[in-house]
Amino acid sequence: MIGVIDIEGDCAEWDFPADPGAVRTARAVVRKQLAAWGLAALGDITVLLVSELVTNSLRHASGPIGVRLVRPAGPLDALLVEVSDPLPDPPMERDAAPDDEGGRGIQLVARASRRWGTRQGRTGKTGKTVWFELVLPG
């Protein structure tokens, strides 16, 4: 079951169990939040990239998966998206062969976003956070 941690103003954050249904639920809540913020134009690409990162977390980590959206205030021009899990190892960007079934998620994040990266889990949390920025429309 999804647990809404915080939805206030310019930040929305959820925790999902490490369960295959988390991908579908994450897509739905992200799309709904972007629409509420008037950013529906970013829905498809944001949902695609969140799906990739949540799927990576499900494949490689056990424990809760966090998804966080931060809408910029003021002159900033990018949406910040973060996906966190308890595994400390950063994802590896690799070249997938044409017949490989996986291995393209981080490549997709790298190519579709303005910037992306990883960092240790937020204060008081273990694991890692993979983040990316998408330029706001307009």
NORNOR-V237133 format. One record per residue. N is the residue number from 1. SS is DSSP state (alpha for helix, beta for strand, coil for the rest). OMEGA is omega in whole degrees, 0 to 359 (999 if undefined). D_LAST is the distance of its C-alpha to the last C-alpha in Angstrom with 2 decimals. Layout:
{{N/SS/OMEGA/D_LAST} {N/SS/OMEGA/D_LAST}}
//
This chain:
{{1/coil/180/35.45} {2/coil/175/32.09} {3/beta/178/32.32} {4/beta/181/29.49} {5/beta/189/29.90} {6/beta/169/27.24} {7/beta/180/24.37} {8/beta/176/23.59} {9/coil/189/20.58} {10/coil/181/18.23} {11/beta/175/20.52} {12/beta/186/21.96} {13/beta/180/24.85} {14/beta/170/27.38} {15/beta/179/30.56} {16/beta/174/31.87} {17/coil/177/35.37} {18/coil/185/35.99} {19/coil/182/36.39} {20/coil/178/35.03} {21/alpha/181/33.53} {22/alpha/182/31.19} {23/alpha/181/28.77} {24/alpha/181/28.42} {25/alpha/178/28.24} {26/alpha/178/25.60} {27/alpha/184/23.36} {28/alpha/183/23.95} {29/alpha/177/23.33} {30/alpha/180/20.15} {31/alpha/181/18.70} {32/alpha/180/20.03} {33/alpha/178/18.65} {34/alpha/177/15.05} {35/alpha/180/15.49} {36/alpha/179/17.08} {37/coil/183/14.22} {38/coil/181/11.74} {39/coil/181/10.39} {40/alpha/179/12.40} {41/alpha/177/10.01} {42/alpha/186/11.19} {43/alpha/186/14.68} {44/alpha/183/16.39} {45/alpha/179/15.80} {46/alpha/180/16.41} {47/alpha/178/19.48} {48/alpha/183/20.77} {49/alpha/176/20.72} {50/alpha/178/22.18} {51/alpha/180/24.80} {52/alpha/184/25.80} {53/alpha/177/26.26} {54/alpha/177/28.08} {55/alpha/176/30.26} {56/alpha/179/31.11} {57/alpha/179/32.13} {58/alpha/182/34.29} {59/alpha/190/35.99} {60/alpha/184/36.81} {61/coil/171/37.10} {62/coil/182/38.87} {63/coil/185/37.86} {64/coil/178/34.83} {65/beta/180/31.31} {66/beta/174/28.61} {67/beta/182/24.91} {68/beta/175/22.64} {69/beta/176/18.95} {70/beta/177/17.67} {71/coil/183/14.49} {72/coil/174/13.89} {73/coil/178/15.06} {74/coil/189/14.38} {75/coil/180/12.56} {76/coil/188/12.34} {77/coil/182/9.25} {78/beta/172/11.02} {79/beta/176/12.80} {80/beta/179/16.51} {81/beta/181/18.75} {82/beta/173/22.51} {83/beta/184/25.47} {84/beta/173/28.92} {85/beta/185/32.44} {86/coil/180/35.94} {87/coil/184/36.59} {88/coil/185/36.45} {89/coil/179/36.11} {90/coil/177/32.71} {91/coil/180/31.45} {92/coil/173/32.34} {93/coil/181/30.18} {94/coil/178/32.60} {95/coil/179/33.01} {96/coil/176/33.91} {97/coil/182/36.35} {98/coil/182/35.49} {99/coil/179/37.88} {100/coil/179/36.81} {101/coil/181/35.62} {102/coil/175/33.58} {103/coil/182/32.30} {104/coil/186/28.80} {105/alpha/182/26.82} {106/alpha/174/26.27} {107/alpha/180/25.63} {108/alpha/178/22.85} {109/alpha/182/21.34} {110/alpha/184/21.79} {111/alpha/185/20.20} {112/alpha/183/17.20} {113/coil/177/16.13} {114/coil/177/15.18} {115/beta/174/18.40} {116/beta/178/21.11} {117/beta/177/24.59} {118/beta/174/27.44} {119/beta/176/29.42} {120/beta/180/32.45} {121/coil/180/32.20} {122/coil/183/31.11} {123/coil/178/33.83} {124/coil/181/36.83} {125/coil/175/35.67} {126/coil/176/36.89} {127/coil/184/35.14} {128/beta/173/31.79} {129/beta/171/28.08} {130/beta/183/25.76} {131/beta/172/22.19} {132/beta/178/18.94} {133/beta/174/15.40} {134/beta/180/12.27} {135/beta/179/9.06} {136/coil/178/6.49} {137/coil/175/3.75} {138/coil/999/0.00}}
//
